[in-house]
Amino acid sequence: MARNYRQEYDRYQGTAEQKKRRAMRNKARRQAMKKGQVRKGDGKDVHHKDGNPMNNKAGNTYVRSASSNRSFPRNKKAQKR
């Protein structure tokens, strides 16, 4: 069964709350680009320490590699730590 991207957008990505969260993540990326911390295509992500993309304070964001930012530490049983 193929993914229904239209349905995914309608049910989750297209909601007002998710649009605001995505806009704030994009804003954090633009701020980091302005500071010279990241460049287009560099494989880096802007990480929010508290996990809240609405909080773009300088002490809450820093640059990480995309692979480390998009995963969670796991224990021996493959559960999140």
N, CA, C and O of each residue as an XYZ file, in Angstrom:
324
protein
N       0.842     -1.184      0.000
C       0.000      0.000      0.000
C       0.888      1.248      0.000
O       1.785      1.378      0.834
N       0.643      2.129     -0.904
C       1.442      3.347     -1.042
C       0.985      4.407     -0.042
O      -0.161      4.414      0.407
N       1.916      5.301      0.291
C       1.571      6.401      1.199
C       0.650      7.386      0.505
O       0.801      7.665     -0.684
N      -0.285      7.897      1.242
C      -1.188      8.914      0.724
C      -0.717     10.264      1.270
O      -1.112     10.669      2.363
N       0.124     10.950      0.509
C       0.714     12.201      0.967
C      -0.330     13.299      1.134
O      -0.208     14.144      2.021
N      -1.342     13.290      0.298
C      -2.417     14.280      0.414
C      -3.123     14.136      1.756
O      -3.405     15.124      2.434
N      -3.402     12.904      2.125
C      -4.076     12.629      3.396
C      -3.185     13.008      4.578
O      -3.669     13.557      5.567
N      -1.886     12.719      4.480
C      -0.957     13.096      5.544
C      -0.951     14.600      5.749
O      -0.969     15.084      6.881
N      -0.926     15.335      4.645
C      -0.918     16.789      4.756
C      -2.215     17.293      5.370
O      -2.198     18.139      6.263
N      -3.324     16.778      4.897
C      -4.626     17.237      5.405
C      -4.804     16.942      6.885
O      -5.343     17.765      7.625
N      -4.355     15.781      7.316
C      -4.585     15.368      8.706
C      -3.565     15.906      9.699
O      -3.892     16.106     10.869
N      -2.327     16.146      9.250
C      -1.292     16.535     10.202
C      -0.520     17.769      9.761
O      -0.571     18.800     10.431
N       0.192     17.682      8.648
C       1.091     18.753      8.238
C       0.362     20.041      7.889
O       0.937     21.125      7.987
N      -0.893     19.934      7.485
C      -1.640     21.109      7.069
C      -2.422     21.786      8.172
O      -3.100     22.781      7.917
N      -2.349     21.275      9.398
C      -3.086     21.898     10.492
C      -2.419     23.217     10.876
O      -1.219     23.402     10.675
N      -3.205     24.113     11.423
C      -2.688     25.438     11.782
C      -1.522     25.337     12.764
O      -0.537     26.064     12.631
N      -1.624     24.453     13.739
C      -0.555     24.301     14.741
C       0.745     23.849     14.087
O       1.804     24.400     14.386
N       0.685     22.852     13.196
C       1.893     22.339     12.560
C       2.503     23.353     11.595
O       3.723     23.397     11.435
N       1.674     24.160     10.957
C       2.198     25.213     10.078
C       2.991     26.228     10.890
O       4.045     26.686     10.448
N       2.496     26.584     12.074
C       3.202     27.540     12.941
C       4.518     26.960     13.423
O       5.533     27.657     13.447
N       4.511     25.673     13.814
C       5.729     25.031     14.292
C       6.770     24.944     13.169
O       7.954     25.183     13.405
N       6.337     24.606     11.957
C       7.246     24.532     10.814
C       7.829     25.907     10.498
O       9.015     26.026     10.189
N       6.994     26.946     10.575
C       7.458     28.308     10.310
C       8.530     28.720     11.311
O       9.493     29.390     10.937
N       8.382     28.335     12.573
C       9.368     28.683     13.591
C      10.664     27.903     13.400
O      11.745     28.437     13.650
N      10.573     26.639     12.957
C      11.791     25.876     12.651
C      12.541     26.528     11.486
O      13.766     26.637     11.506
N      11.786     26.958     10.471
C      12.406     27.641      9.332
C      13.044     28.950      9.775
O      14.115     29.315      9.290
N      12.391     29.661     10.696
C      12.923     30.925     11.202
C      14.240     30.694     11.936
O      15.184     31.470     11.782
N      14.305     29.624     12.736
C      15.532     29.298     13.459
C      16.664     29.017     12.469
O      17.804     29.423     12.697
N      16.355     28.329     11.382
C      17.351     28.037     10.351
C      17.838     29.335      9.702
O      19.039     29.513      9.501
N      16.911     30.245      9.373
C      17.293     31.526      8.759
C      18.173     32.345      9.694
O      19.122     32.989      9.246
N      17.865     32.328     10.995
C      18.674     33.068     11.960
C      20.089     32.496     12.022
O      21.059     33.250     12.099
N      20.211     31.167     11.988
C      21.529     30.527     12.018
C      22.303     30.840     10.734
O      23.522     31.004     10.770
N      21.607     30.921      9.615
C      22.272     31.275      8.349
C      22.790     32.710      8.412
O      23.881     33.008      7.924
N      22.012     33.581      9.009
C      22.412     34.983      9.124
C      23.667     35.120      9.989
O      24.513     35.975      9.724
N      23.788     34.281     11.021
C      24.953     34.298     11.898
C      26.153     33.589     11.270
O      27.269     33.697     11.778
N      25.933     32.870     10.175
C      27.016     32.156      9.504
C      27.280     30.781     10.093
O      28.331     30.195      9.836
N      26.350     30.257     10.876
C      26.542     28.949     11.505
C      26.225     27.800     10.556
O      26.793     26.717     10.696
N      25.339     28.013      9.603
C      24.959     26.977      8.646
C      24.929     27.573      7.244
O      24.826     28.786      7.059
N      25.023     26.674      6.258
C      24.910     27.072      4.859
C      23.978     26.091      4.163
O      23.747     24.984      4.649
N      23.458     26.501      3.043
C      22.592     25.634      2.259
C      23.365     24.391      1.829
O      24.468     24.490      1.292
N      22.774     23.213      2.071
C      23.384     21.960      1.636
C      24.499     21.453      2.510
O      25.221     20.549      2.088
N      24.688     21.986      3.718
C      25.803     21.561      4.566
C      25.493     20.337      5.431
O      26.380     19.847      6.130
N      24.265     19.835      5.400
C      23.907     18.645      6.166
C      23.723     18.907      7.645
O      23.757     17.973      8.448
N      23.527     20.161      8.021
C      23.353     20.525      9.424
C      21.894     20.880      9.708
O      21.171     21.339      8.824
N      21.477     20.663     10.949
C      20.148     21.048     11.424
C      20.300     21.977     12.605
O      21.314     21.937     13.301
N      19.313     22.809     12.838
C      19.266     23.640     14.037
C      18.461     22.870     15.067
O      17.282     22.585     14.857
N      19.099     22.533     16.179
C      18.483     21.722     17.225
C      17.900     22.619     18.309
O      18.529     23.595     18.717
N      16.699     22.287     18.773
C      16.078     22.980     19.899
C      16.273     22.097     21.134
O      15.745     20.987     21.192
N      17.020     22.581     22.107
C      17.357     21.786     23.290
C      16.127     21.293     24.026
O      16.079     20.138     24.450
N      15.123     22.160     24.185
C      13.929     21.760     24.930
C      12.899     21.056     24.051
O      11.836     20.676     24.542
N      13.189     20.876     22.768
C      12.280     20.173     21.879
C      11.110     21.011     21.404
O      10.240     20.508     20.693
N      11.071     22.270     21.781
C       9.970     23.149     21.419
C      10.404     24.076     20.291
O      11.180     25.000     20.533
N       9.925     23.858     19.057
C      10.353     24.704     17.948
C       9.847     26.141     18.056
O      10.307     27.014     17.320
N       8.914     26.390     18.956
C       8.400     27.742     19.133
C       9.367     28.600     19.957
O       9.228     29.822     19.994
N      10.340     27.972     20.616
C      11.301     28.662     21.465
C      12.623     28.819     20.711
O      13.460     27.916     20.719
N      12.803     29.964     20.064
C      14.010     30.195     19.273
C      15.022     31.082     19.986
O      15.804     31.771     19.331
N      15.019     31.076     21.308
C      16.001     31.859     22.053
C      17.398     31.320     21.765
O      17.571     30.135     21.484
N      18.385     32.199     21.839
C      19.762     31.820     21.501
C      20.274     30.675     22.375
O      21.011     29.818     21.887
N      19.902     30.643     23.643
C      20.369     29.587     24.536
C      19.685     28.259     24.320
O      20.100     27.250     24.888
N      18.641     28.240     23.507
C      17.885     27.012     23.289
C      18.219     26.347     21.957
O      17.817     25.205     21.731
N      18.930     27.016     21.087
C      19.224     26.430     19.776
C      20.727     26.298     19.557
O      21.515     27.127     20.012
N      21.099     25.246     18.855
C      22.472     25.088     18.392
C      22.485     24.182     17.170
O      21.495     23.513     16.876
N      23.596     24.161     16.469
C      23.710     23.434     15.210
C      24.247     22.035     15.472
O      25.213     21.851     16.213
N      23.602     21.050     14.849
C      24.017     19.645     14.943
C      23.984     19.036     13.554
O      23.393     19.601     12.633
N      24.611     17.899     13.406
C      24.497     17.186     12.138
C      23.067     16.674     12.009
O      22.412     16.392     13.012
N      22.592     16.556     10.796
C      21.213     16.127     10.567
C      20.984     14.721     11.113
O      19.917     14.446     11.662
N      21.956     13.832     10.976
C      21.768     12.454     11.423
C      21.620     12.373     12.938
O      20.818     11.581     13.433
N      22.373     13.172     13.679
C      22.263     13.122     15.137
C      21.027     13.864     15.625
O      20.479     13.527     16.674
N      20.584     14.863     14.883
C      19.412     15.628     15.308
C      18.114     14.867     15.059
O      17.122     15.108     15.747
N      18.101     13.969     14.104
C      16.869     13.275     13.728
C      16.758     11.884     14.313
O      15.934     11.085     13.866
N      17.576     11.583     15.307
C      17.490     10.282     15.973
C      17.536     10.494     17.473
O      17.809     11.597     17.946
N      17.268      9.436     18.216
C      17.289      9.484     19.670
C      18.291      8.465     20.180
O      18.475      7.420     19.555
N      18.945      8.745     21.306
C      19.830      7.724     21.892
C      19.012      6.485     22.263
O      17.889      6.601     22.755
N      19.570      5.319     22.029
C      18.863      4.062     22.305
C      19.650      3.227     23.309
O      20.870      3.354     23.418
N      18.935      2.366     24.045
C      19.598      1.427     24.929
C      19.794      0.093     24.197
O      19.530      0.005     22.998
N      20.247     -0.929     24.897
C      20.540     -2.216     24.256
C      19.300     -2.888     23.681
O      19.407     -3.706     22.767
N      18.124     -2.552     24.210
C      16.885     -3.160     23.721
C      16.220     -2.273     22.646
O      15.058     -2.484     22.298
N      16.944     -1.313     22.140
C      16.485     -0.401     21.084
C      15.349      0.501     21.538
O      14.554      0.970     20.724
N      15.277      0.741     22.836
C      14.282      1.674     23.366
C      14.935      3.031     23.557
O      16.150      3.118     23.730
N      14.135      4.093     23.527
C      14.676      5.429     23.767
C      15.187      5.529     25.193
O      14.594      4.973     26.117
N      16.295      6.244     25.362
C      16.816      6.473     26.718
C      16.107      7.637     27.339
O      16.395      7.998     28.480
